[in-house]
Amino acid sequence: MPTYLIITKEVPAWFQMPCIACQLLGISSRATVTVEATSGLGLASCPRHEHATRQVMRTLDSYDLTRLRASFVTTLLTPQTA
C-alpha cells in the first residue's frame, strides 16, 4: 500500500464544507482546512479531526465510502501520539 505526501491548506471564511470525519460520526461542523494528498484526493477537516484526516489521506487511494468509513474509524480509535 503506497504512502502519499500530505498538504494542508487553510480555507477562506466563506468556505462552507463540513468536516468529513464529523459527518461520518453524525456531528455537525464546518471545515477550516483541506487535507490534500499526492494521490490526487482531498478531504475537508475541522481542527478536531485534522490529525485523523491527515492519517487517512496518507494511504487512501479512492473515495470508496466503505473504505473511507473504515479508515476513519480505525484512525479515530487508535491512540494518537504527537
Contacts in CASP RR format, 6 or more apart in sequence:
PFRMAT RR
TARGET T0000
AUTHOR 0000-0000-0000
METHOD contacts of the structure
MODEL  1
MPTYLIITKEVPAWFQMPCIACQLLGISSRATVTVEATSGLGLASCPRHE
HATRQVMRTLDSYDLTRLRASFVTTLLTPQTA
1 59 0 8 1.000
2 39 0 8 1.000
2 59 0 8 1.000
2 61 0 8 1.000
3 58 0 8 1.000
3 59 0 8 1.000
4 37 0 8 1.000
4 38 0 8 1.000
4 39 0 8 1.000
4 57 0 8 1.000
4 58 0 8 1.000
4 59 0 8 1.000
4 60 0 8 1.000
5 37 0 8 1.000
5 38 0 8 1.000
6 35 0 8 1.000
6 36 0 8 1.000
6 37 0 8 1.000
6 38 0 8 1.000
6 54 0 8 1.000
6 57 0 8 1.000
6 58 0 8 1.000
7 35 0 8 1.000
7 36 0 8 1.000
7 37 0 8 1.000
8 33 0 8 1.000
8 34 0 8 1.000
8 35 0 8 1.000
8 36 0 8 1.000
8 50 0 8 1.000
8 54 0 8 1.000
9 33 0 8 1.000
9 34 0 8 1.000
9 36 0 8 1.000
10 32 0 8 1.000
10 33 0 8 1.000
11 17 0 8 1.000
11 31 0 8 1.000
11 32 0 8 1.000
11 33 0 8 1.000
11 34 0 8 1.000
11 44 0 8 1.000
15 30 0 8 1.000
15 31 0 8 1.000
15 32 0 8 1.000
15 44 0 8 1.000
16 30 0 8 1.000
17 30 0 8 1.000
17 31 0 8 1.000
17 44 0 8 1.000
18 28 0 8 1.000
18 29 0 8 1.000
18 30 0 8 1.000
18 31 0 8 1.000
18 44 0 8 1.000
19 27 0 8 1.000
19 29 0 8 1.000
19 30 0 8 1.000
19 31 0 8 1.000
19 44 0 8 1.000
19 45 0 8 1.000
19 46 0 8 1.000
19 48 0 8 1.000
19 49 0 8 1.000
19 53 0 8 1.000
20 31 0 8 1.000
20 43 0 8 1.000
20 44 0 8 1.000
20 45 0 8 1.000
20 49 0 8 1.000
20 53 0 8 1.000
20 68 0 8 1.000
20 72 0 8 1.000
21 45 0 8 1.000
21 46 0 8 1.000
21 48 0 8 1.000
21 49 0 8 1.000
21 52 0 8 1.000
21 53 0 8 1.000
21 72 0 8 1.000
21 76 0 8 1.000
22 28 0 8 1.000
22 29 0 8 1.000
22 46 0 8 1.000
22 48 0 8 1.000
22 49 0 8 1.000
24 68 0 8 1.000
24 69 0 8 1.000
24 72 0 8 1.000
24 73 0 8 1.000
25 76 0 8 1.000
29 46 0 8 1.000
29 48 0 8 1.000
30 46 0 8 1.000
31 44 0 8 1.000
31 45 0 8 1.000
31 46 0 8 1.000
32 45 0 8 1.000
32 46 0 8 1.000
32 47 0 8 1.000
33 44 0 8 1.000
33 45 0 8 1.000
33 47 0 8 1.000
33 50 0 8 1.000
34 42 0 8 1.000
34 43 0 8 1.000
34 44 0 8 1.000
34 45 0 8 1.000
35 42 0 8 1.000
35 43 0 8 1.000
35 44 0 8 1.000
35 45 0 8 1.000
35 50 0 8 1.000
35 53 0 8 1.000
35 54 0 8 1.000
35 57 0 8 1.000
36 42 0 8 1.000
36 57 0 8 1.000
37 57 0 8 1.000
37 58 0 8 1.000
37 60 0 8 1.000
39 57 0 8 1.000
39 60 0 8 1.000
39 61 0 8 1.000
41 57 0 8 1.000
41 60 0 8 1.000
41 61 0 8 1.000
41 62 0 8 1.000
41 63 0 8 1.000
42 57 0 8 1.000
43 53 0 8 1.000
43 56 0 8 1.000
43 57 0 8 1.000
45 52 0 8 1.000
45 53 0 8 1.000
49 76 0 8 1.000
51 80 0 8 1.000
52 72 0 8 1.000
52 75 0 8 1.000
52 76 0 8 1.000
52 80 0 8 1.000
55 75 0 8 1.000
56 68 0 8 1.000
56 71 0 8 1.000
56 72 0 8 1.000
56 75 0 8 1.000
59 71 0 8 1.000
60 67 0 8 1.000
60 68 0 8 1.000
60 71 0 8 1.000
END
